[in-house]
Amino acid sequence: DATLLAISDWDGKTVSLRYLAARGDAAAVADILLKESDLPLHNRVFTVGRWLRDAPKEATWRNKAFASLLAILQADGQPLGLRGQAMAAFVTSGDPGTATLFRQLLSSRSFELIPLAALGSGALKDVKAIDALEELMQAPVGAVRRAVCIALVAIGTEKSLEGVARALLQGDEELRRAAAEALANDPIEGHAMLKEGATLDDIMLRRAVVHGLSRVGQPWAIEMLQHLQVEDDQWAVRNLASQYLEQMQNIDPRVPHPLTSPSEAPWLIEFAGKQKMGVPRGGPATEVLLSAFKLGDTEERLAALPYLKRVVNEGIIGALYHAMYGEDPEVREAAFYAIDEIGADGFKLPHPNQFGLG
């Protein structure tokens, strides 16, 4: 077993370990992987987590794996992208106790944990969670309400969809939008509700429906947005429909695109001017970019990140780690995904304790 672990990572090793977990005794291998600290990405824990679906229910290492995954899931202040992987590992494990666990976590006081538990309940289509999810629609945090609506639509029963329909008809503006956007995920009942909502007199409802239609992406939804853009009697609805139709004509901002040279990036030139620094022409401008990532506001830090992850060194890794363990949630998530990408490219990531973290 230890010999197999010592082999360099490749597909054959992955398949062999998974077969061992499914058909043999993987206790020794699992213990080694779960004991080894591989912060910040916890890849070894997630490796063991992927074995759970096929492993015998009586395997002695299962409880240890679930305990490690639960610790990651409940780690407030850690990136939600990381904790979401733990939630997904529970979902794909097929363990009968997972639904109960998510229902228990729905009563947590953490508004970071509750959305993950809600999404887990939705992924499992847990009808026993419907009542608790509906109560959480009154939560004061938008992320919770959005996750709850997505979960209820995913469960897909008459009762769960009625709860989302009530939110669409009676909720405040934020909740109505969350409901409409979630209903876009249901091509039958959800789309029918959006079509009907577009014809009703309630202006808040029609605005919410516009948000939902923008996520559907089908010709009929685009035609309905075009109709609302021209025919609706309220400017607020017409204007919102116009904004979404205009966005649809643009290139998806998530599609990778060539970066502007640092010396030609207006935001970086402005930042450098404030710091009394220069931006060198033709070079990577690593020093000023790193300063922007450490000292800038959220927008400047996010803008610096795509440049920095291409010229990785120890100083940049340290800055990314501090951001991943930092207080700014938006930068924290972006730093986590950058670190994940850097690791996937083959860069050997150091342990965070090298930088006084973890």
N, C-alpha and C positions, 0 to 999 in steps of 0.2 A: 504493500500500500504506500509506504513512504517512498519507495522507488518510483512509483507512478507519479507521485506529487513532485518529485525532483525533476521530472522531464519538463522541458520548455513547453509553454502553452501552445497548443495547436488543436485542430478539430478532433483528431483521433484521441487525444487525452481527454477532451471534454466528453466525448461519447463514451469512452471507457469508464470514466468516473460515474457517469450517470447510469450506465448499465450495472456497475458494481452496487450503486445505491438501490437500484430496483430489484436486482436478482441475488445480490450477495450481502455481505456484512460490511457496511461502510462506516461503522462506528469509529474505528481508529482514524480513518481519513477525515471524517467530519469533525472529530475532536481537535485534530491538528489545525484544520482550517478555521474553526470557530475560536480557537485560543489565540491564533496569531493576529496581532493588531495590524490592520492594513488601512488605517485612516489615511486620507479623508474619505475615500469612496466606498469602503466596506465591501470590496469586490468578492472577498472570500466568503463572507456571510451570504451574499446574494447567490454565489455559486452553489452553496449548500441548499439555499432556499429553493433553487430550481429543481432539486432532486425530490422535493417533498411529494409532488403529485404522483410519482411512480413508486415511491418507497413504501414498503410494508407499514401498515398502521402501527405495528408493534415494535418497529425499529427503535432502539434505545436512544438514538441521537436526535430523534424528531423534537422532543421537548426542548433540548438545548438550542436547536435551530430556531424554534418558535420564540424562545426567550430572547435570543439575540436580535431577531427581527422586531420583536415588540419594543426592545430598548431603543432601536433606531426610530421606529414609528412614533414613539412618545417623546423623542428628544426635542423639546421646544428650543427654538433658536437655531436649529439646523435647517439647511435648505429644504424646502418642500419637495423639490425634485428628488432629493435623496430619500426623504421619508415616504414619498409616494412609491418608490421602488419597493420599500418594505410592505406597504399596503398591498401592492400588486402581487408580491410574493405570497401573502396570506390568501389572496383571492384565488390564485392559480394553484395553490397547494391542494385544494379539494378537501381540506379537513372539515369535518362537520361542526367543529367548534368555532370556526371563523365567524359565522354569522352572529353567534352569541357575543363574541368578543367585540365586534363592531357595534352591536346594539349597546353594549356596556360603555363603549367609548363615546357614544353619542351624548352621554350625560356628563362628559368631561367639562371642566371649567376652562379648558384651553380652546380658544377660537382658532388656533392653528391646527389642532388635532381633530376637532369636530368635522371640518370639511373632508378630511381624509377618511374618517369613519363613515361619513355619509356616502362618499363616492364608492367605498368598499361595499356598503349595503346595497347600493344601486347595481354594482357589478354582479353581485350575487343574486339580484332580484329577490331580496328578502322581504316578503310581504309582512312579516312580523315587525319590521322596522317602520312601517308606514306612519303609525300614530306618532312615534317619536320624531320622525322627520317633519311631519306637518307642524308640530309644536315649534320646531326650530326655525320655521319661516318667520317667526317674530324676533329672531336674534338680531342684535344691533350691528352685526358685522356683515358686510356685503358678501364676502367670500363664503360664509356659512350659508346664506340664503341661495346663492348661485349653485353651490354644491348640492343643497337639498333639492332644488328644482330639477337638476340634472338626474339625481338619484331617483326621484319619484317618477320621472318620465322613463328612466331605464327599467324600473320595476314593471311598469306597463300594465298594471291592472286597472280596472274601472275606478276603484277607490283612489289609487295613487294619482291617476290622471285627473280625477275630479278635484283633488287638492290643488294641483297646479292650475287648473281652470279657475278655481276660486281666487287664487293669487293673481291671475291675469285680470280678472274682472274687478276685484275688490282691493287689491294691495296698493301700497304707495308706489311712486314712480319707479324706484329701484327694484322692488319686488316684481312688479309687472314686467319690467324688462327681463329680469332673470327668468321668469316663467315663460315668456315668449321665446327667448333664445333657447331654452331647454326644449320647448315643444318642437322646435325646428329639427330635433333629433328623431322625432317619431313621424315617419312618412305617412302614416294612416291617420290616427286620431289627432296627432299634434298638428299636422298640416291642415286638417279640416278645421281645427279651432282657429288657426291663424287666418284662413280664408274667411271664415265667418266674422272674426274680430275686425277685419279690415272694413266691414260694411256697417258696423255699429256706430251709434252717435257719440259715444264716449271718446273725447279727444285723447285722454291719457291712454286709453286702450289702443287706439289706432297708432299712436306713437310707439307704444310697446310692440305692436304687431310689426311695425316697420323694422325694428331691431331684429325680430325673429325672422322675417322674410329675407333679410340680408344674409342670413346664415344658411338658407335653404339651397341657394345656388342653382335652382332648376328654372327652365324657361318660364313656367307659369308664375313663379315667384318674382322673376324680373319684370314680367309683364304687369304684375300687380303693383310693384313698386313704381313703374312708369305711370300707371293709372293714378296712383296716389300723388305722384309728383305733379300731375297736371290738374286732376279733378277734385282733389280733396279741398274742402272749403276752409281749412285751417292752415295758416302759413307755417306753423310749427311742424305739422305733419308733412307738408309739401317740401319744406326745406330739408328735413331729415332724410326723406326719400331721395332727394337730389344728391345729398352728401354720399349716401351709400352707392347710388348709381355711378357717381363720379369715381368713387374708390374702386369700383369693379372694373373701370377702364384702365386703371393704373396697374403696374407690375406689382405682384404680391410682395410686400416689404420683407417677407420671410425668405424670399429667394436670394441666395448669395449673390453679391455683386462686387465688382472691383472696388477696392478702397481708394479714396482720394489720397494723393500724396500728403503726408503730414504737413509739409510746408505750404500746402494749398488748402488746408482745412481751416475755414474761418473760425470755428470754435476754439481750435488749438492755438491759432495765432492770437486770439483775444485772451485766452488763458495765459499764454506765455507773456503777453504784454503786462498783464496784472502782476505776474510774478517776476517781471524784469528779466526774463529769459529769452533766448533766441531759439528759433526753430530752424535747424540746419536744412539746406536744400539738398535733395537727392539722397538723403540718408534716412535711416529708420526713426531718428529723433526719439530714441528710447528714453533718454533722460527726462525730457519735458513731458513725454507721454506718461511715464511712471509718476512724475510729480502730479500730473492731472488726475491720475487714478487714485493717488493717495490723498490729495488736498482739494480736489474739485468737488463741485456739487454732484448730485446724483446723475444728471444728464451728462456732465463732463466725464464722470467715471465710466459710465456705460459706453460713451463714445470712444474712450481710450482703449477699452478692452479688446475689440477686434484687432487692433494693431499689436497690442502687447502679446497676445497669445501666439503670434506668428514669430516672435523673436524671443523665445523663452530662455531665461537664465535663472539663477538662484534668487536674485533680487526680485524678479517678476513673480516667481512662484511664491515667495514669501508674502508679497503684496496681495496676491490672489488668495492665499490662505487666510490672511488677516481679514480680507473682505468676506470670505465665506463664513468666517466665525464672527463677523461684525454685526452691527446693529441695523444697517440699512437693508431692509428685506429685498428690495429690487436688485441692488448690487450683489447681495448675498447669492441670489439665485443665478444671476449672470456669471458670477465668479465660479460657482459650482459647475455650471455647464462648460465653462472654459477649461477648468481643471479636468473634467471628464474627457473633453475632446483632446486635451494635451496628452493625457494618459493613454487614450485610444490610439494616438499617433505613435506610441512606442516610447515616450519619454518616461523614465523611471521616476515616479513621484516620491519625494522624500516624506518621511513621517512629519506630521505637523509639530511634534514636540521639538523638532530642530529649530522651530521659530517661536518656541514658547507657547504653543497652542495644543489643543487636543486633550 
